């Protein structure tokens, strides 16, 4: 006689998906090795994880309901024909912590209430009954590299992230992709900070972290930036340095400027373009713009 996964989760055979999740959540928290001191807790925790791993998957559950544990683990004939006439037997990976992590979005959803020895921490609000208090994860910081052209004209950057999102039951979670949009304003400087509030991983006992991007300037083949000015360095032959010459400079917007040099160049001359040929002046040294999310 095979194992009765329904009895393990203490539910009936006609239980719906939401009831299966609710049962696993209750039993997993009750029998978690960090919380339960019962000698059989470790094995019970593993059985609960295996039962949930099977019954939460429609395909595995269908095979189990029809053929039992022996058919599930030994393989059964495919119903609709295939070059492979038998299903691959199910083997539980043996890691109940993995099932727990995928369900709750963390290895221990009540970790903030226990110390390293598994003892409950007195938070002066009734122990585990005060679990309504949540903590926010630390900010996730990333660099946003932009060219001088991006910072001169302004642009829109779309950044794809993957994060853990709570399902409708508010306990289990799923990895989903999301697009963050950053509207780059002309004149932004290196170090400009863009914050997407609470766009980090979601979990039942945490406040999602903020995602913060910091502007970094890419090296440019022609210009070096100093605040809102652009520095252009041009070697000049000795003959032209002793007389008069014109230096051609191609701007960021592809205009060609002719800069006249009418005085004798002393050893080295760094000529700055006129102020209106630099970058637009940013309204603040380090703005905190409002980000967009798709």
C-alpha positions in Angstrom: 0.0 0.0 0.0 1.5 3.3 -1.1 1.8 6.5 0.9 -1.4 8.6 1.3 -0.4 12.1 0.5 -3.8 13.4 1.3 -3.6 12.0 4.9 -0.2 13.5 5.3 -1.6 17.0 4.5 -4.8 16.2 6.5 -7.1 17.0 3.6 -9.6 15.1 1.5 -9.1 13.8 -2.0 -11.4 16.4 -3.5 -9.6 19.4 -1.9 -8.9 22.3 -4.2 -5.6 24.0 -4.9 -6.2 26.7 -2.3 -6.9 24.1 0.4 -3.8 22.2 -0.4 -1.7 25.4 -0.1 -3.4 26.3 3.2 -2.8 22.8 4.6 0.9 22.8 3.6 1.4 26.3 5.1 -0.1 25.3 8.4 1.7 22.0 8.8 5.1 23.2 7.4 5.2 26.1 10.0 4.1 23.7 12.8 6.7 21.0 12.0 9.6 23.2 10.8 12.8 21.8 12.5 13.6 25.3 13.8 10.2 25.5 15.6 9.3 21.9 16.6 11.3 20.0 19.2 9.6 16.7 18.4 12.0 13.9 17.4 10.0 13.1 14.3 9.7 16.7 13.1 12.4 16.4 10.5 10.9 13.3 8.9 7.3 14.8 9.2 8.6 18.0 7.6 10.0 16.0 4.7 6.8 14.0 4.2 4.8 17.2 4.1 7.1 18.7 1.5 6.8 15.6 -0.7 3.0 15.5 -0.4 2.7 19.1 -1.3 5.2 18.7 -4.2 3.0 16.0 -5.7 -0.5 17.4 -5.0 0.3 21.0 -6.0 1.2 19.8 -9.5 -1.8 18.9 -11.6 0.0 16.3 -13.7 1.6 14.5 -10.8 -1.6 14.7 -8.8 -3.6 13.2 -11.8 -1.2 10.2 -12.1 -1.2 9.7 -8.3 -5.0 9.8 -8.1 -5.3 7.2 -10.8 -2.4 4.9 -10.1 -1.3 5.6 -6.6 2.2 6.1 -5.3 3.5 3.0 -7.0 2.3 4.2 -10.4 3.6 7.7 -9.8 7.1 6.6 -8.9 7.3 3.5 -11.1 6.0 5.1 -14.3 2.7 4.4 -16.1 1.7 4.1 -19.8 1.0 7.4 -21.5 -2.7 7.8 -22.4 -2.2 9.6 -25.7 0.6 7.7 -27.4 4.2 8.7 -27.8 7.5 7.4 -28.9 8.2 7.0 -25.2 5.3 4.7 -24.1 5.9 5.1 -20.3 6.1 8.2 -18.1 9.3 8.8 -16.2 8.9 7.7 -12.6 8.6 10.6 -10.0 11.5 10.9 -7.6 11.3 13.5 -4.8 14.5 15.5 -4.7 14.7 15.0 -0.9 15.1 18.7 0.0 12.1 19.9 2.0 13.8 23.2 2.5 13.7 23.8 -1.2 9.9 23.3 -1.2 9.6 25.6 1.8 11.8 28.3 0.2 9.8 28.3 -3.0 6.5 28.4 -1.2 7.3 31.2 1.3 9.9 33.1 -0.7 12.5 32.5 2.1 14.2 29.7 4.0 12.5 30.7 7.3 9.6 33.2 7.2 9.6 33.5 10.9 13.4 33.9 11.2 13.2 37.4 12.7 11.4 35.8 15.7 14.1 33.1 16.5 17.7 33.3 17.4 20.5 31.1 15.9 19.6 28.3 18.4 16.0 28.3 17.3 14.8 29.9 20.5 11.9 32.4 20.3 12.9 36.0 20.7 10.9 38.2 23.1 9.8 41.2 21.1 7.4 42.4 23.8 4.3 42.0 21.7 3.4 38.4 22.3 6.0 36.4 20.4 4.7 34.8 17.2 1.3 36.4 17.7 3.0 39.7 16.8 4.0 38.6 13.3 2.2 41.5 11.7 5.3 43.6 12.1 7.3 43.5 8.9 10.9 44.5 8.0 12.0 46.0 4.8 14.9 44.4 2.9 18.0 46.6 2.3 18.1 48.6 -1.0 19.3 46.8 -4.1 21.8 49.1 -5.8 22.8 48.9 -9.5 24.9 51.1 -11.8 23.3 52.7 -14.9 25.9 53.4 -17.5 25.0 56.2 -19.9 26.9 57.8 -22.8 27.5 61.5 -23.1 25.0 61.5 -26.0 22.3 60.0 -23.6 23.1 62.7 -21.1 23.1 65.5 -23.7 19.8 64.7 -25.5 18.1 62.8 -22.8 16.6 59.3 -23.4 14.4 56.6 -22.0 16.0 53.4 -20.7 14.0 50.2 -20.2 15.5 47.7 -17.7 14.1 44.2 -17.3 14.2 42.7 -13.9 13.1 39.4 -12.4 11.6 39.3 -9.0 9.6 37.1 -6.7 5.9 38.1 -6.6 3.3 36.8 -4.1 0.5 34.8 -5.5 -3.2 35.5 -4.7 -3.0 33.3 -1.6 -0.4 35.8 -0.2 1.8 32.9 1.0 3.3 31.2 -2.1 5.2 33.2 -4.7 6.3 33.1 -8.3 9.3 34.6 -10.3 8.0 37.1 -12.8 9.7 39.6 -15.1 9.0 43.4 -15.0 10.1 46.4 -17.0 11.4 49.5 -15.2 11.5 52.7 -17.3 13.9 55.5 -16.5 13.3 58.9 -18.2 16.8 60.3 -18.4 16.8 64.1 -18.4 19.4 66.2 -20.4 22.2 67.3 -18.1 22.1 64.6 -15.5 25.4 64.1 -13.8 27.3 61.1 -12.6 25.9 59.9 -9.3 22.3 60.9 -10.0 20.1 58.5 -8.0 16.9 56.9 -9.4 14.8 55.0 -6.9 12.0 52.4 -7.6 10.3 52.0 -4.3 9.4 48.5 -3.1 10.2 46.8 -6.4 12.3 44.0 -4.9 11.2 40.5 -4.0 7.9 40.1 -2.2 7.4 37.8 0.7 4.7 37.2 3.4 6.8 38.7 6.2 8.9 41.4 4.5 8.5 44.8 2.9 10.1 44.6 -0.6 13.4 46.3 -1.0 13.8 49.6 -3.0 15.8 49.2 -6.3 18.2 52.1 -6.7 20.1 53.0 -9.9 23.2 55.3 -9.9 24.2 57.1 -13.1 27.7 56.3 -14.4 29.2 58.1 -17.4 30.7 56.0 -20.1 34.1 57.0 -21.5 33.7 59.1 -24.7 36.1 59.0 -27.6 36.3 62.8 -28.1 35.2 64.6 -24.9 35.9 64.5 -21.2 33.2 66.0 -19.0 33.8 68.4 -16.1 30.5 69.3 -14.4 28.5 70.8 -17.3 31.5 71.6 -19.5 33.0 69.4 -22.2 36.8 69.2 -22.6 38.3 68.5 -26.0 42.0 67.8 -26.4 43.6 68.3 -29.8 47.4 67.8 -30.6 48.6 70.7 -32.8 51.7 70.5 -35.0 54.6 72.8 -34.2 54.3 74.8 -37.4 50.6 75.6 -36.7 51.3 76.3 -33.1 53.7 79.1 -34.1 51.4 80.7 -36.5 47.6 80.7 -36.7 45.3 77.7 -37.3 41.8 76.4 -37.0 40.8 73.4 -35.0 37.8 71.4 -36.1 35.5 70.0 -33.4 32.6 67.7 -34.0 29.9 68.3 -31.4 27.7 65.7 -29.7 24.9 66.7 -32.0 27.1 66.2 -35.1 27.7 69.8 -35.9 31.2 70.7 -37.1 32.7 73.8 -35.3 35.8 75.6 -36.5 37.7 77.0 -33.5 40.2 79.7 -34.5 43.5 79.9 -32.6 45.1 83.3 -33.3 47.8 83.4 -30.6 51.0 81.4 -30.4 50.4 78.3 -28.4 52.8 78.1 -25.4 53.7 74.4 -24.7 50.2 73.0 -24.3 46.8 74.7 -24.7 43.6 73.1 -23.7 40.8 75.0 -25.4 37.4 74.8 -23.8 34.4 75.1 -26.1 32.0 78.0 -25.5 29.7 77.5 -22.5 26.7 77.0 -24.7 28.4 74.1 -26.4 28.6 72.0 -23.2 25.9 69.8 -21.7 22.5 71.2 -20.5 22.6 72.4 -16.9 20.9 69.9 -14.6 18.3 71.6 -12.3 19.9 70.0 -9.3 23.3 68.3 -8.7 21.6 64.9 -8.0 17.9 64.8 -8.8 15.7 62.0 -7.6 13.3 61.6 -10.5 10.0 59.8 -10.4 10.6 56.4 -12.1 8.1 54.6 -14.3 7.2 50.9 -14.2 5.6 48.7 -17.0 
